[in-house]
Amino acid sequence: MKKSLDAIKKDLQDIADARSDLSSDRRSEVDAANKAFKSSIQQITGELGTSLSASDAKAGVVTALEQLGASYKKTFAPLSCD
């Protein structure tokens, strides 16, 4: 699990590093997606061990990652890498 989280952290850092290459509209979309993801993770972390089981936390993290991925796909789909 730690290896997976480290990989996610690295990918998010790569995206953050490339942020300056985006137009202001795209940058705003990425920032909003990142903010929503961070908020979801903070909520899950805050509830873990009190009202949220480890398996529910894992499911929540998977859902948050899927939502982040969908946001990135929507944001970057119109870009051409030619």
C-alpha positions as CSV (number, residue, x, y, z in Angstrom):
1,M,0.0,0.0,0.0
2,K,2.8,2.4,0.9
3,K,4.4,1.8,-2.5
4,S,1.1,2.7,-4.3
5,L,0.7,5.8,-2.2
6,D,4.3,6.9,-2.9
7,A,3.6,6.4,-6.7
8,I,0.5,8.5,-6.5
9,K,2.4,11.2,-4.6
10,K,5.1,11.2,-7.2
11,D,2.5,11.5,-10.0
12,L,0.7,14.3,-8.3
13,Q,4.1,16.1,-7.9
14,D,4.8,15.6,-11.6
15,I,1.4,17.2,-12.5
16,A,2.1,20.1,-10.1
17,D,5.5,20.6,-11.7
18,A,3.9,20.8,-15.2
19,R,1.2,23.1,-14.0
20,S,3.0,26.2,-15.2
21,D,3.0,24.9,-18.7
22,L,-0.9,25.1,-18.8
23,S,-3.1,28.0,-19.9
24,S,-4.8,29.8,-17.1
25,D,-8.1,28.1,-17.8
26,R,-6.6,24.7,-17.7
27,R,-4.5,25.6,-14.7
28,S,-7.7,26.6,-12.9
29,E,-9.4,23.3,-13.8
30,V,-6.4,21.3,-12.5
31,D,-6.3,23.4,-9.3
32,A,-10.0,22.8,-8.7
33,A,-9.5,19.0,-9.2
34,N,-6.5,18.9,-6.9
35,K,-8.4,20.9,-4.3
36,A,-11.4,18.6,-4.4
37,F,-9.1,15.6,-4.2
38,K,-7.2,17.0,-1.2
39,S,-10.5,17.8,0.6
40,S,-11.7,14.2,0.0
41,I,-8.5,12.8,1.4
42,Q,-8.5,15.1,4.4
43,Q,-12.1,14.1,5.2
44,I,-11.3,10.4,4.9
45,T,-8.2,10.8,7.1
46,G,-10.2,12.7,9.7
47,E,-12.9,10.0,9.8
48,L,-10.5,7.0,9.8
49,G,-10.6,5.1,13.0
50,T,-13.6,7.0,14.4
51,S,-16.6,6.6,12.0
52,L,-14.8,5.0,9.1
53,S,-13.3,1.6,8.8
54,A,-10.0,0.9,7.0
55,S,-11.9,-0.8,4.1
56,D,-14.3,2.1,3.8
57,A,-11.3,4.5,3.8
58,K,-9.7,2.5,1.1
59,A,-12.9,2.6,-1.0
60,G,-13.1,6.4,-0.4
61,V,-9.5,6.9,-1.6
62,V,-10.2,4.8,-4.7
63,T,-13.3,6.9,-5.5
64,A,-11.4,10.2,-4.9
65,L,-8.6,9.0,-7.2
66,E,-11.1,8.0,-9.9
67,Q,-12.8,11.4,-9.7
68,L,-9.4,13.1,-9.9
69,G,-8.5,11.0,-12.9
70,A,-11.8,11.9,-14.6
71,S,-11.2,15.6,-14.0
72,Y,-7.7,15.3,-15.5
73,K,-9.0,13.5,-18.5
74,K,-11.6,16.1,-19.1
75,T,-9.1,18.9,-18.7
76,F,-6.3,17.4,-20.8
77,A,-8.4,15.6,-23.5
78,P,-8.5,18.7,-25.8
79,L,-4.7,19.1,-25.7
80,S,-2.6,17.9,-28.6
81,C,0.8,16.5,-28.0
82,D,2.0,16.8,-31.6
